[in-house]
Amino acid sequence: MEIANQIKKYRGKLKWSQETLAEKAYVSRQTVSSWENSKSYPDIHSLLILSKLFNISLDELVKGDVDTMKKEIENNDVKKFNTMAWLLAAEYVLMVLTPVPLMKYLGWIGGVIWGVIAAVSVFTAIKVEKAKKANDISTYREIKAYMEGKPLEEISAERIRATNRPVIKAAVGAGAALLVCTLMAFIFFRS
């Protein structure tokens, strides 16, 4: 991505240190370093701040990156991420449906098997989160939407909704898990 070179170039023209740019952009020096070393990509708000600080257009700041972003959004990594998300959903279903039958019929060994299923689910969840961060997919989508004329307020509102979705999903999932476990316990242990 060209953004790393652009940030270095314009920061150098202004003779600012990473610390100075970080203060002016309301981020940490480590964040600026991360941008300049292509370890992360600035979000849309940071890009707008940078373009104002450098007195250039957003187009000029991200030149060359927009096409790359579009390709990345449609890339096989997204398909891999979606596959991992479906795998995680299946693991969660197993985690919810299997504890009571496993423990009823296999005793403590069933509990160990269920523990393995839970551990694999946690491992998969961590991999899904790392894939999301590694690909900067949501940031790329936001930048692409902004470049196509979508208002910043709408993009920000979507980010807030996207941030709240996992919390809502977790609450619904926990409620469903409790309901299913209660029903299964009632069915298996009523005799």
C-alpha positions, 0 to 999 in steps of 0.5 A, spaced: 500 500 500 502 506 498 499 510 504 505 508 508 510 512 503 505 518 502 505 519 510 512 519 510 513 523 504 508 529 507 511 528 514 518 529 511 516 535 507 513 538 514 519 536 518 515 533 523 517 527 527 512 521 528 511 524 535 508 531 532 504 528 527 501 523 532 499 529 537 496 533 531 492 527 528 490 525 535 493 518 535 499 515 538 506 515 535 506 507 535 500 508 530 503 513 526 509 508 526 504 502 524 502 506 518 508 508 516 511 501 516 505 498 513 503 494 519 496 497 519 491 502 515 489 509 517 481 509 518 477 514 514 477 519 520 484 519 521 485 519 513 481 525 513 485 528 519 491 527 515 489 530 508 487 536 512 494 536 516 498 535 509 493 540 506 492 535 500 486 531 498 484 524 500 484 522 493 492 524 493 493 521 500 490 514 498 492 514 490 494 508 488 491 504 494 483 505 492 484 499 486 488 495 491 482 496 496 477 494 491 481 488 490 482 486 497 475 487 499 473 482 493 479 477 494 479 470 496 481 472 504 474 474 504 472 468 502 476 464 507 474 469 512 467 467 511 468 460 511 472 460 518 465 464 520 461 458 518 466 453 521 465 458 528 458 458 527 457 450 527 462 449 533 458 454 537 452 450 535 456 443 537 458 447 544 450 448 545 447 442 543 452 437 546 454 438 553 448 435 556 448 428 552 455 427 552 455 428 560 449 424 561 451 418 556 459 418 557 460 422 564 466 425 565 469 423 559 463 427 555 465 433 559 472 432 557 470 432 549 465 438 550 471 441 553 475 440 547 469 442 542 469 449 547 477 450 546 477 449 538 471 454 538 475 459 542 481 458 537 477 459 531 474 465 534 481 468 535 483 466 528 477 469 525 478 476 529 486 476 527 483 475 520 479 481 520 484 485 523 490 483 518 486 484 512 483 491 514 477 489 510 472 494 514 477 500 513 477 499 506 470 498 505 469 505 509 474 508 505 471 505 498 464 508 500 467 515 502 471 515 496 464 513 492 460 519 495 457 516 502 457 521 507 462 520 513 456 520 518 453 514 515 459 511 515 460 512 522 453 510 524 455 503 520 461 502 524 457 503 531 452 498 528 458 493 526 461 494 533 455 493 537 453 487 533 457 482 536 455 484 543 448 483 541 449 476 537 453 474 544 447 476 548 442 472 543 447 466 543 448 466 550 440 466 551 439 461 546 444 456 549 441 457 556 434 455 553 437 449 549 441 447 555 435 447 559 430 444 555 435 438 553 436 437 561 429 437 562 428 432 556 434 427 559 434 428 566 426 428 567 426 420 568 
